[in-house]
Amino acid sequence: MKKIIVIVAAAVLCIFNHAALAQTDAGVAASFLDQAKASGDSQLGTIASELTSKVKSLGGLLGGNATVSDSLNSTLKSLTGGADSAALASAFNLVKEAKLTPEQLGLAKQVGNLTSAYVVQKNFAALEGQQGDVATIVSSLRGGKIKDALPSLKNVAASAKLTDTQKQLITTIADKYAPGLNKAAGALDSVKKLPGF
């Protein structure tokens, strides 16, 4: 009888540990959320709340998928550490996971959209003359309306006032949602420079 109890207890402990590994790190999420709320930008705090909620929801559905769980934690750690480019890469790679269910895939896309919205708000909200476009990008990404964000993404990407870091971030986001957008814009600009156009 004691052997059966020990075996059952060991099995329960193993299942608990396996499930715990697939969960997102609550401390990482809390640290990210605290930092966003302390930033002074209320929009960042709101987006961070939405993002951590989706991360927790996806983490709860993962079962034993430690790879995706690690990517979720990596996304939040990168955002907390100011490594926005790494956060985008980690979030965008979530949807490439072949073993996600349709529900998990939907949540992974939302995590990517909210990560993008957070990065845009954080890095571009104060961009002179682009506040309307930035607001459109952020609200469109938060709502999952990617097509609505594309014209504004193009406008922000074309701004002459971007730093190198901002150019890299907006290009990464634009390439995710509209692959080739920057190349097409560059080709169109080249055609416009030809005589007669």
Wavefront OBJ file of the C-alpha trace (Angstrom):
o trace
v 0.000 0.000 0.000
v 2.845 2.374 0.840
v 4.452 1.669 -2.552
v 1.227 2.608 -4.350
v 0.961 5.872 -2.402
v 4.599 6.704 -3.136
v 4.140 5.915 -6.860
v 0.954 8.014 -7.072
v 2.614 10.879 -5.192
v 5.640 10.719 -7.499
v 3.397 10.728 -10.583
v 1.425 13.726 -9.293
v 4.655 15.583 -8.495
v 6.033 14.794 -11.961
v 2.851 16.053 -13.648
v 2.881 19.209 -11.501
v 6.533 19.926 -12.294
v 5.960 19.317 -16.008
v 2.999 21.736 -16.052
v 4.914 24.303 -14.016
v 7.732 24.293 -16.572
v 5.288 25.202 -19.332
v 3.855 28.169 -17.466
v 5.126 31.667 -17.878
v 7.155 33.163 -15.078
v 4.804 35.298 -12.957
v 7.749 37.295 -11.597
v 8.870 38.250 -15.101
v 5.331 39.324 -16.010
v 4.949 41.348 -12.812
v 8.302 43.076 -13.302
v 7.402 44.001 -16.899
v 3.993 45.294 -15.863
v 5.416 47.348 -12.976
v 8.015 48.933 -15.243
v 5.420 49.799 -17.905
v 3.069 51.372 -15.363
v 5.949 53.377 -13.854
v 6.961 54.783 -17.258
v 4.584 57.729 -17.029
v 2.865 56.731 -20.293
v -0.573 55.413 -19.342
v -0.934 53.839 -22.773
v 2.136 51.667 -22.123
v 0.632 50.440 -18.856
v -2.625 49.533 -20.596
v -0.886 47.693 -23.440
v 1.384 45.910 -20.940
v -1.679 44.732 -18.987
v -3.254 43.378 -22.167
v 0.008 41.725 -23.198
v 0.639 40.030 -19.849
v -2.960 38.802 -19.835
v -2.505 37.168 -23.258
v 0.891 35.767 -22.238
v -0.659 34.199 -19.134
v -3.583 32.809 -21.145
v -1.272 31.264 -23.716
v 1.038 29.974 -20.988
v -1.905 28.271 -19.324
v -2.803 26.452 -22.540
v 0.680 25.224 -23.364
v 0.667 21.933 -21.520
v 4.213 20.654 -21.941
v 5.390 23.078 -24.618
v 8.430 24.505 -22.831
v 9.792 26.030 -26.069
v 6.855 28.409 -26.436
v 6.835 29.107 -22.710
v 10.514 30.091 -22.913
v 9.730 32.394 -25.849
v 6.951 34.077 -23.866
v 9.262 34.658 -20.926
v 12.001 35.858 -23.267
v 9.623 38.380 -24.855
v 8.705 39.903 -21.496
v 12.306 39.850 -20.219
v 13.499 41.588 -23.386
v 10.816 44.273 -23.124
v 11.687 44.816 -19.460
v 15.387 45.070 -20.299
v 14.842 47.522 -23.158
v 15.816 44.979 -25.824
v 12.794 45.757 -28.003
v 14.243 44.215 -31.160
v 14.859 40.906 -29.366
v 11.341 41.053 -27.897
v 9.850 41.447 -31.369
v 11.884 38.518 -32.701
v 10.817 36.312 -29.810
v 7.143 37.287 -30.124
v 7.087 36.848 -33.901
v 8.671 33.398 -33.618
v 5.775 32.168 -31.464
v 3.502 31.695 -34.472
v 6.123 29.530 -36.180
v 5.655 26.824 -33.549
v 4.190 23.880 -35.493
v 2.519 22.168 -32.566
v 0.171 24.978 -31.524
v -3.566 24.366 -31.516
v -5.754 26.907 -33.356
v -6.625 28.554 -30.025
v -2.957 28.754 -29.016
v -2.031 30.111 -32.454
v -4.656 32.843 -32.118
v -3.234 33.841 -28.741
v 0.327 33.730 -30.122
v -0.702 36.173 -32.868
v -2.271 38.456 -30.268
v 0.937 38.349 -28.235
v 2.878 39.375 -31.362
v 0.442 42.186 -32.142
v 0.485 43.520 -28.584
v 4.275 43.294 -28.407
v 4.444 45.332 -31.616
v 1.933 47.862 -30.273
v 3.959 48.208 -27.065
v 7.220 48.745 -28.975
v 5.613 51.328 -31.276
v 4.056 53.237 -28.377
v 7.278 53.172 -26.367
v 9.603 54.193 -29.188
v 7.492 56.415 -31.438
v 4.803 58.148 -29.330
v 6.919 61.292 -29.096
v 7.953 61.306 -32.774
v 7.340 64.829 -33.985
v 4.524 65.098 -36.511
v 3.709 61.390 -36.394
v 1.490 61.111 -33.312
v -1.652 60.400 -35.371
v 0.045 57.637 -37.337
v 1.528 56.155 -34.166
v -1.890 56.163 -32.479
v -3.401 54.439 -35.533
v -0.697 51.774 -35.562
v -1.063 51.100 -31.848
v -4.866 50.931 -31.840
v -4.949 48.815 -35.013
v -2.422 46.304 -33.689
v -4.182 46.110 -30.330
v -7.439 45.365 -32.139
v -5.870 42.867 -34.538
v -6.737 45.077 -37.537
v -3.419 44.773 -39.323
v -4.573 46.250 -42.654
v -5.609 49.456 -40.883
v -2.075 49.867 -39.536
v -0.249 49.510 -42.865
v -0.601 53.070 -44.272
v 0.515 54.519 -40.945
v 3.413 52.055 -40.710
v 4.521 53.239 -44.140
v 4.249 56.901 -43.084
v 6.269 56.403 -39.898
v 8.885 54.316 -41.730
v 9.305 57.129 -44.256
v 9.901 59.798 -41.603
v 13.209 61.577 -41.932
v 13.317 62.132 -38.170
v 13.920 58.505 -37.183
v 16.993 57.412 -35.305
v 18.829 54.307 -36.502
v 17.220 52.280 -33.714
v 13.758 53.530 -34.645
v 14.381 52.729 -38.325
v 15.381 49.192 -37.402
v 12.339 48.675 -35.151
v 9.768 50.064 -37.594
v 11.326 48.082 -40.450
v 11.107 44.871 -38.394
v 7.443 45.532 -37.616
v 6.584 46.580 -41.181
v 8.322 43.505 -42.607
v 6.313 41.275 -40.276
v 2.919 42.657 -41.243
v 3.598 43.730 -44.841
v 6.645 41.921 -46.201
v 8.286 43.991 -48.899
v 6.521 47.235 -47.918
v 9.797 49.124 -47.639
v 11.129 47.661 -50.886
v 7.923 48.588 -52.715
v 8.030 52.112 -51.306
v 11.675 52.444 -52.377
v 10.867 51.215 -55.885
v 7.967 53.644 -56.150
v 10.207 56.510 -55.029
v 12.773 55.505 -57.676
v 10.098 55.522 -60.384
v 8.880 58.958 -59.262
v 12.407 60.321 -59.755
v 12.450 59.300 -63.423
v 11.712 62.107 -65.906
v 8.058 62.261 -66.845
v 6.691 60.763 -63.602
l 1 2 3 4 5 6 7 8 9 10 11 12 13 14 15 16 17 18 19 20 21 22 23 24 25 26 27 28 29 30 31 32 33 34 35 36 37 38 39 40 41 42 43 44 45 46 47 48 49 50 51 52 53 54 55 56 57 58 59 60 61 62 63 64 65 66 67 68 69 70 71 72 73 74 75 76 77 78 79 80 81 82 83 84 85 86 87 88 89 90 91 92 93 94 95 96 97 98 99 100 101 102 103 104 105 106 107 108 109 110 111 112 113 114 115 116 117 118 119 120 121 122 123 124 125 126 127 128 129 130 131 132 133 134 135 136 137 138 139 140 141 142 143 144 145 146 147 148 149 150 151 152 153 154 155 156 157 158 159 160 161 162 163 164 165 166 167 168 169 170 171 172 173 174 175 176 177 178 179 180 181 182 183 184 185 186 187 188 189 190 191 192 193 194 195 196 197
